[in-house]
Amino acid sequence: MEKKNLDWSGIGFGYIQTEQRYVSNFKDGAWDNGCLTEDSTVVLNECAGVLQYAQTCFEGLKAYTTEDGRTVTFRPDLNAERMFDTAKRLEMPSFPKERFIDAVKQVIKANEAYVPPFGSGASLYLRPYMFGTNPVIGVKPATEYQFRIFVTPVGPYFKGGAKPLTLCVSDFDRAAPHGTGHIKAGLNYAMSLHAIVSAHADGYDENMYLDAATRTKVEETGGANFLFVTKDNKVVTPKSSSILPSITRRSLITVARDYLGLEAEEREVSFDEVKDFAECGLCGTAAVISPVGKIVDHGNEICLPSGMNEMGPVTKKLYDTLTGIQMGRIEPPKGWIVEI
């Protein structure tokens, strides 16, 4: 497959329109057969449920060119499961998991020329999403929906790539107990926008959100889970019913245990513990792992021993191993890599 003539190493994390996207509509209690289309526009009634009551959810995953030239994607079954669960929580019709995976394969194949070449540092980002389409004026779920997937080639999520980030402890709450923090709903990200713009204006790269109930435990950032490394090389990730179950985080726990022989655990993490960790990173589909060098709590600086110049040694091993699996350099666990 001949690739598009793009500056693969120079693209950032932004939208570049590609040629095909997948669309399926839900009406009269059933999903239609779905199809690929070149039309990138979405036409909605002014009273559509998504516009009035934010009834929308999304996913994110990537496709890669491996070292031996294959086109693959990473664990789409987990994205299908998470979107299935998200839709149920938002009173939306769940898109069948097997059809989700088939749609992912179709849209990657149709846009294979946009999958960046191996070694470029870029990947093809897939954005599956769903939204209520019919007019809804009373507060209730829509009865008609559209499921779509578009793709766009992307570079690193954070400018500067793997340069350690500086975070601030946010005064805002990301999600309430028993709320929607555990699902990938658009409304969760809408409420984080003011907080991230404020953080950037103050010179920080991202926010650290604490739990809304006690403000004593680490939750996540606006778009990624935390991963910590203790001074004796144990990998620790925060556990909470109000944070998103990151596919990347779950994969890194497996990598830590099964590939690197490290002890790894998911548990509640007190903010008071953060000063005692050796390394910290943000993990998610977009960034994989972005190292954190400093966390500022209302003027009080917590400087991680790993420093502000590069990833810590354990974080680097985790990153290299997971990306090695994704790029075909390292043998994956069964079912992790789906070839297109």
N, C-alpha and C positions, 0 to 999 in steps of 0.2 A: 504494500500500500504506500503510494507516494504521499508524503506529508505536505501540508500547506506551507507556503513560504512565509513564515512568521519569525520574528525575533524571539525564539523560544526562551533564551536565557534572559531576555530583557522584560518579559511581560510580568506584570504584578498580579495581585489578587483582585481582578475586576471582571466585568462582563464583556465578552467578545461574542457577538452573535454568530452562531453556526448554522448549518443548513437544514437540519431536521430536528424535530422534537416530537414527543409522543403525547397523544391526547386521548382520553376516554371520558365519557359523560355518564352520570348516574341520573336516571329518570324513571318514574313509575316503579320504583323499588328494585331496579337492576342496573348493572353496569353494561354499557354497550361493548362491542368487540374491540374498540380502540384502534388507533392507526397512527402512522407517522405523517407529519405534515410539514410543509415549508413555511407555513404562516405563523409568524411569531407574535401576532397580536391576540389579545384576549378582549372580547366584546361582552359587556355586562349591562344589565338593567341598572338604573340609578339606585334602585332599592335592593340590590342583591345582598344576600345575607352576609357575605364577606365584607361588604362596605359598611353595613349598619352595625354588625355585632362581632366583627373580627373572627368569624368562624373559618379558620384556615390553619393548616399545619404543613410542615415540610420536613425533608430529609436532606442529607448531604453525604455523598460518597465519591470515590475517584476511580478513574481508569488510568492504566500505566502501560508503557512499552517496556517489556523486560529486556534483560541483557541479550537474550537470544532472539529478540525481535517479535515476540508474541504480544498480543494485546490482552490485558487481564483487568479484572476489577477485584475489589477486596471485600469479602464477607457481605455481599448484598442481602443475604438471608436475614442478617441481624437488622439491617435497615428496614426490610419488609416487616419484620416482627415489631419493631419499635413504632413504625407508622401505623400498623394495625392497632396497636394498643393506644396510641395517641388519638386516633380517630374515634375509638370507643369512648374515650374520656370526654371528647368534645361533641358527642352525639352526632357523629358523622358516619356514613357507611364505610366500613373498612374495605380497602382495596385488597383483593385476594393476594396472598403472599406469593403464590406461584406466578400469578400474572404480573406482579411487581417485578420479580426477577426477570421474567421474559421481556418486559418493557425496557428494563435496564439494558439487557443484551441487545435489543433492537436498536435503541437510540445510540449506543456506543458504536455498533457496527455501521450504522448509517452515517456516523460522523468520525469514522476511524482516521481520516486524514487530519483531524484536529487533535488526535492523541499525541502529545509531544514525544519527540524521540528520546530514547534512553540516554541518560547522562546530561540532559538539558536542565535538570532541576525543576522542571515543570510537570504538570499532570493535567488530565482532563477531569474537571469537576462536574458532577451530576447533581442537579437540583430537582428531585421529585417533590411535588407539592399538590395540595388539594384545597378546594375552597367552595363555599356555598354560592350558588349562582342565581337561584330564583328570588323574586321579590319577597322580602320579609320585613314587615313593619312592627308587628308585635314581637316581644322578646321570646323567641322560640327557635329551634333548629330549622335550617332550611330543609327543603325536600328534594332539591336537585343540586348536584355537585359536579365539579370537573376535576379530574386528576391529570396532571401533566408532568413531563420530565423534559427539561432543557439541559444542554451541556455547554460548557465554556472552558477553554484552556486557561490555566492559572499558574502563576508563580507563587512565591512565598507569601503566606498570609500577613506576616509582619514585615515591614520594611527593614532591610538589613539582615533578613534571614534568621540565623541562629544566634544573633547577638542578644545577650541577656537583657531582660526587660525590667523596668521599674514599675511596681504596682503601688496603688494606694488602697487603704482600707476604706471602703465606701460607707457613707452615712445612709445610703439607700438600701432597701431590702430587695433582693432579687425575687424571692418567692416565699409565700406564706406556708406554714405547716398545713397539710391537707389541701393545698392548692394545686397549681398546675406546673410546678417546677420540674417534675419528673417526666414531663412529656415535651415534645418538640413543637409547641404551639407558637404561632407567630406573635401572639400577644405577650409572651414572655420576653421576646426580643424588643418589642416596641417599648416596653417599660424600661429597658436598659439603655435606650439611646441617650436620654438626657444625662444619665450617670456617666456614660463613656465619653460624651462630648465634654462634660465638665472635667473629667479626669485628664483628657488630652489638653484642655485649656490650662490646666495646672501643671502640665509637663510630665504627666504619667502615661504609660503605655496601656494600662488596663486597671480594672478594679478588682479587689478581693472582696467578695461578699461574705458576710458572716450570717449565721442562722438568724431568722427573723424573731424567733421566740425569745432567745436569751442573749444573742449577739456575743456569744463566747466561743462558738465553734466555726471552723472554716467550712464553707460550702463550695462555691466555684466562682469563676469569673462570668462575664456576660455571655461568653460563647465557648468556654472550655472548662474541663475538669482539672483539678490540681493533682499533682503527683509529687510526693516528697521522698527524700532519701535520708535515712538516719546516718549518724556518724559511724555506725557499724555496718553500713551498706544494706540495711533493710529498706524495701520499697513500701511506702505507705500511701494509700489514697483515702480521702475522706468518704465516710458513709453517711448518707442522709436520705430520707424519703422525699426530699424536696429538691434534689439535684438530678440532672439528666444522666441516665445510664449510658455513658459514652462508650461507643464501640471500640474506639482507639484505646481508652483506658483499660477496658476489659482485656483487650489483646496484649497490652503492655504487661499486665499482671501475669498472663500466661508466658510471655517472653521472659520475664524476670525469673519465674519459677523453673520453667522447663528448658530454656535455652541458656540462661546465665547462672542457674543454680542458686539464685538469691531467695531469701525469705521475703515474702510479699503478703501484705494484709490490707483489707479494706475495713476501716473502723472510724469511729468519730475522732476528729482531730481538734483538740482545743487550740484556740488562737495562742494561748500562752506557750504552747509547744513549738511554735514556728521558729522562734529564735534558736532552738536547739537542733534544728535539722541542718544537714550538711549541704543538701541540694534541693532545689524546687523547680518544677516545670509545669507548664500548661499543656494539656494534651487534648487533641481533638482531630477530626478529619482534616480540617483546613490546614492546621499547623503541624500535625503529627506530635512533636514536642517542641515547645519554645521555652528555653531556659529563663528562669527568673533570678536576677542578681540582687535585687533590693525590694523590700516591702516597707512602705512608710505608713505609720499609724498616727495620723494627726501630729506630724512633726517628729515623731520618734522613729528613727531608722533601724530596720532589721537588715543587716547586710549578710547575705548567705556566704559561707566560706568558699563556695565555688567561684565567687567573684563576678565581675562585670565584663570580663573579656571573652569567655567561652563557656560552653556547656561543662557541667561537672562530669567527672569520669564515668559514673554509673549512668547518668542521664544519657551521655554520649553512646554508651554501649547499648542501652535500650533503643535509642533512636536508630543506630546503625543496624541493629538486628531486625527491628520491625521493617524499616525501609528495605533492608536486604531481602526479607521475605516478600514484600510487595513487588520488588523489582526483579525477582526471580534468581537472585544470587544465593539465597539460602532456602533450603527445603522447608516448605510450609507445613503446618499442621493440616490434617485432612479437612477439606472443605473450605479452607480460608481463601484460596485463590480460584477464581472462576475465569476460565479462558473464553475469549470471545471468538 
